[in-house]
């Protein structure tokens, strides 16, 4: 690439190299600082609602950061060429297919502001010589700004290439419109998708954490089709790491066999929405599944199969992870970090309508054992179950889904 400013002095280059080498060990924390703000700045509801795309957007942020830091270790203070690798290309293709057009310039402006402040702090802490500090800030400021401009241009070019090469995007783009709430005639949707809308639907989201496990994802889709027992199924490639599925029938689809089939796939995770009828049911069940997926990813849960009906309350409580942590600690007190068997006994007891016999049967434990565990759990809990069973049960459910939430610092 053409160099647009003079090379830095050896002293300045040494400082830049040293700083970048240290920051390469802190990339995850740095990405955490600007990934979410830059995502929200793009102001695209379809992107923000899809947890798989959100993860790919975060990976793009991480890739950009590592590229700049690594390049400045090798050639400090020089112009950095953007890296648009296979994963980024696949992400851009997925966005184009679904008609999602994030404002990368705005995202970069937000990320650059946050990143530049961190860089300033590191430089000031490391450079005691004012002249050396000015030299470092002068050249790295030029490098960062030019890197942002070059990166936005590269992403736009990748988007244009994807649009030109894409010949099979109409179906997923239409599904994206329906899922986003755009007005749509039922017969038009049926004709375009070749899928009947005037029936019951259940939406599923299948996803993987590692793009290299794509074969397992496709196998899981085949397993769902086979387990659906002849029900009509609509499958859409939502991204490189996720698939959207709808199962439909004249009666509400039974997912028992589907859940068993998915349980056999260790790499693939699934979220399922509440059943719904007609075009609106098609949309709402899918939105539920997306919300369940986002919840699992947001809380760092290792759950493989999550039904939104089981976690709807938890979803509302945990939109803010720090707030959810406070709620759990304030409600459960010492019980939050006690023996999980105590918490499970108390939760099952509440879910069984305060019936110890039923709770013991569900836990495959002796009635006396359950009574002792429930009593001990209630002693430890800050809020007693008899005073506010709804709060206690909700806090226990949060911990059931995200056991580490109380151990992670809210910041």
C-alpha positions in Angstrom: 0.0 0.0 0.0 1.1 3.5 -0.6 2.7 5.2 2.4 1.1 8.5 3.2 3.5 9.8 5.9 7.1 9.5 6.8 8.4 6.5 8.8 8.8 7.1 12.5 12.2 7.3 14.3 13.7 4.2 15.8 12.8 5.4 19.3 9.2 6.0 18.4 9.0 2.7 16.5 10.4 0.8 19.6 7.7 2.3 21.8 4.9 1.5 19.4 6.1 -2.1 19.0 6.4 -2.6 22.7 2.9 -1.2 23.4 1.3 -3.3 20.6 3.0 -6.5 21.9 1.6 -5.9 25.3 -1.9 -5.1 24.1 -2.0 -8.2 22.0 -2.3 -10.1 25.3 -5.4 -8.0 26.2 -7.4 -8.2 22.9 -10.5 -9.8 24.4 -10.9 -7.1 27.0 -10.4 -4.4 24.5 -12.9 -6.0 22.1 -15.4 -6.2 25.0 -15.0 -2.4 25.4 -16.0 -1.4 21.9 -17.8 -4.3 20.2 -21.3 -3.7 21.8 -21.3 0.1 21.4 -20.2 -0.2 17.7 -22.8 -2.8 17.1 -25.6 -0.6 18.5 -24.3 2.3 16.6 -25.1 0.5 13.3 -28.7 0.8 14.3 -29.9 -2.3 12.4 -32.6 -4.3 14.3 -32.2 -7.4 12.2 -28.5 -7.6 12.9 -28.8 -6.9 16.6 -31.6 -9.5 17.0 -29.6 -12.3 15.6 -27.1 -13.6 18.2 -25.1 -15.6 15.5 -24.6 -12.4 13.4 -23.7 -10.5 16.6 -21.0 -13.0 17.3 -19.6 -12.6 13.8 -19.7 -8.9 14.1 -17.6 -9.2 17.3 -15.2 -11.5 15.6 -14.8 -8.9 12.9 -13.9 -6.3 15.6 -11.4 -8.7 17.1 -9.9 -9.4 13.7 -9.5 -5.7 12.9 -7.9 -5.0 16.2 -5.4 -7.9 15.9 -4.6 -6.9 12.4 -3.6 -3.4 13.4 -1.7 -4.4 16.5 0.2 -7.2 14.7 1.1 -5.0 11.8 2.4 -2.3 14.1 4.6 -4.9 15.8 6.1 -5.8 12.4 6.1 -2.3 10.9 5.4 0.3 13.6 3.6 3.4 12.7 3.0 2.5 9.0 -0.2 2.2 7.0 -2.0 -1.0 7.8 -3.7 -3.0 5.0 -7.2 -4.3 6.1 -7.5 -8.1 6.2 -10.8 -9.5 4.8 -10.4 -13.2 5.4 -12.8 -16.1 4.6 -14.8 -15.6 7.8 -15.3 -11.9 7.2 -16.2 -12.6 3.6 -18.8 -15.2 4.7 -20.2 -12.7 7.2 -20.6 -10.1 4.5 -22.3 -12.6 2.2 -24.8 -13.5 4.9 -25.6 -9.8 5.5 -26.1 -9.3 1.8 -28.3 -12.4 1.4 -30.6 -11.2 4.1 -30.8 -7.6 2.9 -29.0 -6.3 6.1 -26.8 -3.3 5.4 -25.0 -2.1 8.6 -23.4 1.3 8.6 -19.8 0.2 9.0 -18.6 3.8 8.9 -20.6 4.7 12.0 -19.5 1.5 13.7 -15.8 2.3 13.0 -16.2 5.9 14.3 -17.6 4.6 17.6 -14.9 1.8 17.9 -12.1 4.2 16.9 -13.2 6.7 19.6 -13.1 4.1 22.3 -9.9 2.5 21.1 -8.1 5.8 20.7 -8.8 6.7 24.3 -7.3 3.4 25.5 -4.3 3.9 23.2 -3.8 7.4 24.7 -3.8 6.0 28.2 -1.3 3.4 27.3 1.0 5.9 25.6 0.9 8.4 28.4 1.6 5.7 31.0 4.6 4.4 28.9 6.2 7.6 27.6 7.8 9.9 30.2 9.5 12.0 27.5 7.0 14.6 26.1 8.7 14.7 22.7 8.7 11.0 22.4 5.0 10.9 23.4 4.1 13.5 20.7 6.0 11.4 18.1 4.2 8.2 19.0 0.7 9.9 19.1 1.4 11.7 15.8 2.2 8.6 13.7 -0.2 6.2 15.4 -3.1 8.7 15.0 -2.5 8.8 11.3 -2.2 5.0 11.1 -5.4 4.4 13.0 -7.5 6.9 11.1 -6.2 5.7 7.7 -6.8 2.1 8.8 -10.4 2.9 9.6 -10.9 4.6 6.2 -9.3 1.7 4.4 -11.3 -0.9 6.4 -14.6 0.7 5.6 -13.7 0.8 1.9 -12.7 -2.8 2.0 -15.9 -3.9 3.7 -18.0 -1.9 1.1 -16.1 -3.6 -1.7 -16.7 -7.0 -0.2 -20.4 -6.1 0.0 -20.5 -5.1 -3.6 -18.8 -8.3 -4.7 -21.2 -10.4 -2.6 -24.2 -8.7 -4.2 -22.9 -9.3 -7.7 -22.2 -13.0 -7.0 -25.3 -13.7 -5.1 -28.0 -15.3 -7.2 -30.0 -17.1 -4.5 -30.8 -14.4 -1.9 -34.6 -13.8 -2.6 -35.8 -16.5 -0.2 -33.8 -15.6 2.9 -34.3 -11.8 2.2 -38.1 -12.4 2.1 -37.9 -14.4 5.3 -35.9 -11.6 6.9 -38.6 -9.1 5.9 -41.3 -11.3 7.5 -39.3 -12.0 10.6 -38.6 -8.2 11.0 -42.3 -7.4 11.0 -42.7 -5.9 7.5 -46.3 -6.0 6.2 -46.7 -9.1 4.0 -49.7 -10.8 2.4 -50.0 -14.4 3.5 -50.5 -15.7 0.0 -47.5 -13.8 -1.3 -45.3 -15.3 1.4 -46.6 -18.8 0.7 -46.1 -18.4 -3.1 -42.5 -17.1 -2.8 -41.4 -19.6 -0.1 -43.5 -22.6 -1.2 -44.5 -23.1 2.4 -48.0 -22.9 3.9 -48.7 -20.2 6.4 -52.3 -20.9 7.4 -51.3 -23.5 10.0 -49.4 -23.9 13.3 -45.7 -23.1 13.3 -42.8 -23.7 15.6 -39.6 -21.8 14.9 -36.1 -23.1 15.8 -32.7 -21.6 15.6 -29.7 -24.0 15.3 -26.2 -22.7 15.7 -22.6 -23.6 16.3 -19.9 -21.7 18.1 -17.1 -22.6 15.7 -17.5 -22.0 11.9 -15.4 -25.1 11.3 -18.2 -27.3 12.6 -20.5 -26.4 9.7 -20.8 -30.1 8.7 -22.3 -30.9 12.1 -24.8 -28.1 11.6 -26.0 -29.5 8.3 -26.2 -33.0 9.9 -28.4 -31.5 12.6 -30.7 -29.9 10.1 -31.1 -33.3 8.4 -31.8 -34.9 11.8 -34.5 -32.3 12.6 -36.2 -33.0 9.2 -36.1 -36.7 9.9 -37.4 -36.4 13.4 -40.2 -34.0 12.3 -42.2 -37.1 11.2 -43.3 -35.9 7.8 -44.3 -32.4 9.0 -43.7 -29.5 6.6 -40.3 -27.9 7.2 -38.8 -24.7 6.0 -35.0 -24.3 6.4 -33.1 -21.1 5.8 -29.3 -20.5 5.9 -29.3 -17.5 8.3 -25.5 -17.3 8.5 -22.3 -19.4 8.2 -22.9 -20.5 11.8 -26.7 -20.7 12.1 -29.8 -22.1 10.4 -33.5 -21.1 10.9 -36.1 -23.8 10.8 -39.9 -23.7 10.9 -42.0 -26.9 11.4 -45.7 -26.6 10.7 -48.9 -28.7 10.8 -52.6 -28.5 11.3 -51.9 -29.2 15.0 -49.1 -27.7 17.1 -45.9 -29.6 16.2 -44.6 -31.9 18.9 -40.9 -31.4 19.4 -40.1 -34.4 21.6 -38.4 -36.4 18.8 -36.7 -33.2 17.5 -35.2 -32.5 20.9 -34.0 -36.1 21.2 -32.4 -35.9 17.8 -30.6 -32.6 18.6 -29.4 -34.0 22.0 -27.3 -36.4 20.0 -25.3 -33.6 18.4 -22.7 -32.3 20.7 -21.5 -29.4 18.6 -24.9 -27.9 17.7 -27.1 -25.9 20.0 -30.8 -25.1 19.5 -33.4 -22.6 20.6 -37.1 -23.0 20.0 -40.0 -20.5 20.1 -43.5 -20.8 21.3 -46.0 -22.2 18.8 -48.0 -19.7 16.7 -50.6 -19.8 13.9 -50.5 -18.1 10.6 -48.1 -15.5 9.3 -48.0 -13.8 12.7 -47.3 -17.1 14.4 -44.5 -17.8 11.9 -43.0 -14.5 12.8 -43.5 -14.6 16.6 -42.2 -18.1 17.1 -39.1 -17.2 15.2 -38.6 -14.1 17.3 -38.9 -16.2 20.4 -36.3 -18.6 19.2 -33.9 -15.7 18.4 -34.5 -14.3 21.9 -33.8 -17.7 23.5 -30.5 -18.0 21.5 -29.5 -14.5 22.5 -30.2 -15.2 26.1 -28.0 -18.4 26.1 -25.1 -16.6 24.4 -25.5 -13.4 26.5 -25.2 -15.4 29.8 -22.5 -17.7 28.6 -24.7 -20.8 29.2 -23.7 -24.2 28.0 -27.3 -25.3 27.4 -27.7 -27.3 24.2 -31.5 -27.0 23.8 -33.5 -24.1 25.1 -37.2 -23.5 24.8 -38.3 -19.8 25.1 -41.3 -20.8 27.3 -38.8 -22.0 29.9 -36.7 -18.9 29.9 -39.0 -16.0 29.1 -38.9 -14.6 32.6 -35.2 -15.0 32.7 -34.8 -13.2 29.4 -36.6 -10.2 30.8 -34.5 -10.3 34.0 -31.1 -10.6 32.3 -31.1 -8.0 29.6 -28.5 -6.4 31.7 -26.1 -8.9 33.1 -24.9 -6.7 35.9 -28.5 -6.1 37.0 -29.2 -9.8 36.9 -26.2 -10.5 39.1 -27.4 -8.0 41.6 -30.9 -9.5 41.6 -29.6 -13.0 42.2 -27.2 -11.9 45.0 -29.8 -9.7 46.7 -32.4 -12.4 46.5 -30.4 -15.5 47.4 -27.6 -14.1 49.5 -25.2 -17.0 50.6 -27.4 -19.6 48.8 -26.2 -18.2 45.4 -22.8 -19.8 46.0 -23.8 -22.8 48.1 -24.1 -26.4 47.1 -26.0 -26.6 43.8 -28.0 -29.5 45.2 -29.6 -27.2 47.7 -30.6 -24.7 45.1 -32.0 -27.5 42.8 -34.1 -28.9 45.7 -35.6 -25.5 46.5 -36.3 -24.7 42.9 -38.0 -28.0 42.3 -40.0 -27.6 45.5 -41.4 -24.3 44.4 -42.1 -25.6 40.9 -44.0 -28.6 42.4 -46.3 -26.2 44.2 -44.5 -26.6 47.6 -45.2 -30.3 47.5 -42.3 -32.2 49.0 -43.5 -35.6 47.8 -43.7 -34.5 44.2 -40.4 -32.7 44.5 -38.7 -35.8 45.8 -40.2 -37.9 42.9 -38.8 -35.3 40.3 -35.4 -35.3 42.0 -35.3 -39.1 42.4 -34.4 -38.5 46.1 -35.9 -39.5 49.4 -38.5 -37.2 50.8 -36.5 -36.6 54.0 -33.5 -35.7 52.0 -35.5 -33.1 50.0 -37.0 -31.7 53.2 -33.5 -31.2 54.7 -32.1 -29.6 51.5 -35.1 -27.2 51.2 -34.9 -26.2 54.8 -31.1 -25.6 54.6 -31.5 -23.7 51.3 -34.2 -21.5 52.8 -32.0 -20.7 55.8 -29.2 -19.5 53.5 -31.5 -17.5 51.1 -31.6 -13.8 51.8 -35.3 -13.7 50.7 -37.3 -16.5 52.2 -39.3 -18.6 49.9 -42.5 -18.2 51.9 -42.1 -14.4 51.7 -41.5 -14.1 47.9 -41.5 -17.4 46.1 -41.6 -15.7 42.6 -38.4 -13.8 43.3 -36.7 -16.8 44.8 -37.7 -19.1 41.9 -36.6 -16.5 39.3 -33.2 -16.1 40.9 -32.7 -19.8 41.1 -33.7 -20.1 37.4 -31.1 -17.5 36.4 -28.4 -19.5 38.3 -29.7 -22.7 36.7 -29.1 -21.3 33.2 -25.9 -19.2 34.0 -24.2 -20.8 37.1 -21.2 -18.5 36.8 -23.1 -15.2 36.8 -22.4 -14.5 40.5 -18.7 -15.3 40.0 -18.1 -12.9 37.2 -17.5 -9.2 37.9 -20.4 -7.1 36.6 -18.1 -4.7 34.8 
